[in-house]
Amino acid sequence: MTLGRAIELAVAALILLAGVVLYRRRDKSDSYGSQGAVILFVVSAIVAIHALRLMEYRPGKASAEMIQERMQ
């Protein structure tokens, strides 16, 4: 893991922590909770997925061979 990816993962953890703090500090009369906290949870998940390269395209053997044939 590169330094940039590690920093990005740390930022995701900080955003998640901010969401937890925001959710825990909500008003007890509010039965729905904090929408801002939920948005922070979603943003944190997206940043973590990007940092861990979980959505990166990795072609299979057949796709790699097809690309090689097209380039010749």
C-alpha positions in Angstrom: 0.0 0.0 0.0 1.3 3.4 -1.0 1.6 6.3 1.4 -1.2 8.1 -0.5 -3.6 5.1 -0.1 -2.7 4.8 3.6 -3.5 8.5 4.1 -6.8 8.1 2.2 -7.7 5.1 4.4 -6.9 7.2 7.5 -9.1 10.0 6.3 -11.9 7.5 5.8 -11.5 6.3 9.4 -11.6 10.0 10.6 -14.8 10.6 8.6 -16.3 7.5 10.1 -15.3 8.6 13.6 -16.9 12.1 12.9 -20.1 10.3 11.8 -20.2 8.3 15.0 -19.6 11.4 17.2 -22.3 13.3 15.3 -24.8 10.4 15.6 -24.1 9.9 19.3 -24.6 13.7 20.0 -28.1 13.7 18.5 -31.1 15.1 20.3 -32.9 12.3 22.2 -36.3 13.7 21.1 -35.3 13.1 17.4 -36.4 9.6 16.6 -34.9 9.5 13.2 -31.3 10.3 14.1 -28.8 12.5 12.3 -29.0 12.5 8.5 -25.6 14.2 8.5 -24.1 11.2 10.3 -25.5 8.8 7.7 -24.1 10.9 4.9 -20.7 10.8 6.7 -21.0 7.0 7.0 -21.6 6.7 3.2 -18.8 9.1 2.3 -16.4 7.1 4.6 -17.4 3.9 2.9 -16.8 5.3 -0.5 -13.4 6.7 0.4 -12.4 3.4 2.1 -13.4 1.4 -1.0 -11.4 3.7 -3.2 -8.3 3.5 -0.9 -8.4 -0.3 -0.8 -8.9 -0.5 -4.6 -11.9 -2.8 -4.3 -13.5 -1.5 -7.5 -10.4 -1.5 -9.6 -10.7 -3.3 -12.9 -8.6 -6.4 -13.2 -9.0 -8.1 -16.5 -9.1 -11.9 -16.6 -6.8 -14.0 -18.7 -9.3 -14.1 -21.6 -9.8 -10.3 -21.6 -6.0 -9.8 -21.5 -5.5 -12.1 -24.4 -8.2 -10.3 -26.4 -6.6 -6.9 -25.7 -3.2 -8.3 -26.8 -4.8 -9.6 -30.1 -6.4 -6.2 -30.8 -3.1 -4.3 -30.3 -1.2 -6.4 -32.9 
